[in-house]
């Protein structure tokens, strides 16, 4: 008799027995519970967890290993009794690696593989960091177009003239309205001086000079008569020398205007970005003699950006330099900081007067003070246009001058540089002459006289209301929107309290909700209601309080940390502390007298510190092409002393040392910055940009991104 089988035996025979194979019921990872009382994480708390810092350490470690191997190999090649080679420096900067194999040693090797680029609204300065001076190229490109720039808007000349009903031009005295006649200065005017100048300019005919008798004739850019052979674009000086009557016609495009993207002349932002890339690319090929693009991967690039930059501008430039141009590495530096590097200053209030913008910023110990940055939208080009308008008011013999024409624009710049001054001793009826050279026309020599126009035009820096600002905000933000924060969508372009104070002074008063007022000026209850007046912030209030109050009564100044609020009642107005609406920053043009802008920047940079205030007033450094007016430094110093008599003995206007050209100081500072050893950790390479994109700027820039 067979015994009874157990249930396990039956299940085993049928293959249904459960066996333990040490496998989990689920492949989903199980996370243990965190001890809420005591837990710790090291995420992003060490340098080796941040990609840019980790790559720097790996590169430094690999370089030290390579140098050690080279040293051991060199020692092994020496025979007993021979003198061994000296130790190789183990912590060289990356520049040495880029400069190997070019036969340069010492200071010449440093920077020979670094390109320094400083773009502006009118000129591009570019060169190798080992060069003494930069190459200057006009920041313009000419592209084929049905009409040129002088034929736009129906051929309306610049400056604009008023016309009669029958399309005839008015007399020059009435051509520009009443605001041009600015003889209201409290200066002694010679009797009949204006009549003498007008009569002389009216009756003096030009002198014609044949081309073979003109030693300074211009070599115009030749355009093939066959349109199919004509180039698609021309850049630099050659673009400005294209005849207006060329076939096919070309139109000039300036990608940067007033330090911003030129959105008026472009319909697509991609075309705007391409024009900037083409201008820089052609400058590298022609000015630096590096024609092959495959050689550019051996070079680094130092790019100079404005103090108050736009984030979209910096990210686009970074993408262009690393991806389109293929540079090995790129770093950025701000204009004011570069100026102090080039001039050798440690602390200064840098005033950069360019062609179409003027920037003011206080620099202390190698850092731009963020709240002291000011960007004004006027420059040397506004002085040129105002000077020509004043000369036309006095019957300028060349009455058909049009700044939209290429040769007339170059002529106006030449006349301004030659005759404008701020020395009041030079103001007297003086004879002058100039040569007009146009393509296909004989050279004409004009004779004219000037009086106070040569002084009043550059004084527009201190009375910017005489400039024409009507077109400067045209089509702003039409194709390129402002940068916005990824999380809350708010604008995140850099701002400063000094710039906000300037805009608050310039902005129109906001509408105010007031009670109804009857025709007698009374309110509904018959009580008199005063007209509301907008109280503008006074950026110079702190100077007045410092002059009236002793240093001991002021109290302890607020720390330099911007997160610490300053005490109330210490000259800090509400307009300085409150942030302006972002739309107001784009709709209001920042315009203010230059001396007011300098004092405003110093007020916000010193932050109630009397010592810093005196240091900045004693270290005002003026650079830029717009400052090259005779007597400008003395005139500015007198204006600052008159505005702040309590600090008159401390005010001093400095010039770049070592006889440096004021226009090239910023570029020179960029070249010095590119050659720094062991201290420059701002380089961005292609690997970092490919992995992190624009986020790498937060780790690499010297300032807060």
Buried (B, 14 or more C-beta within 10 A) or exposed (E): EEEEEEEEEEEEEEEEEEEEEEEEEEEEEEEEEEEEEEEEEEEEEEEEEBBBBEBBEEBBEEBBEEBEEEBEEEEEEEEEEEEEEEEEEEEBBBBBEBBEEEEBEEEEBBBBBBBBBBBBBBBBBBBBBBBEEBBBBBBBBBBBBEEBBBBEEEEEBBBEBEEEEEEEEEEBBBBBEEEBEBEEEEEEEEEEBBEBBBEBBEEBEBEEBEEEEBEEBEEBBEBEEEEEEBBEBBBBEBBBBBBBEBEBBBBBBBBBBBBBBBBBBBEEBEBBBBBBBBBBBBBBBBBBEBEEEEEBEBBBBBBBBBBBBBBBBBBBBBBBBBEBBBBBBBBBBBBBBBBBBBBEBEBBBBBBBBBBBBBBBBBBEEBBBBBBBBBBBBBBBBBBBBBBBBBBBBBBBBEEBBBBBBBBBBBBBEBBEEBBBBBEEEBEBEEEEBBBBBBEEEBBEBBBBBBBBBBBBBBBBBEBEBBBBEEBBEEBBEBBEBBBEEEEEEBBBBBBBBBBBBBBBBBEEEEEEEEEEEEEEEEEEEEEBEEEEEEBBBBBBBBEBBEEBEEEEBEEBBEEEBEEEBEEEBBBBEBBBEEBEBEBBBBBBBBBBBBBBBBBBBBBBBBBBBEBBBBBBBBBBBBBBBBBBBBBBEBBBBBBBEBBEEBBEBBEBBBBEEEBBBBBBBBBBBBBBBBBEEEBBBBBBBEBBEEBEBBBBEBBBBBEB
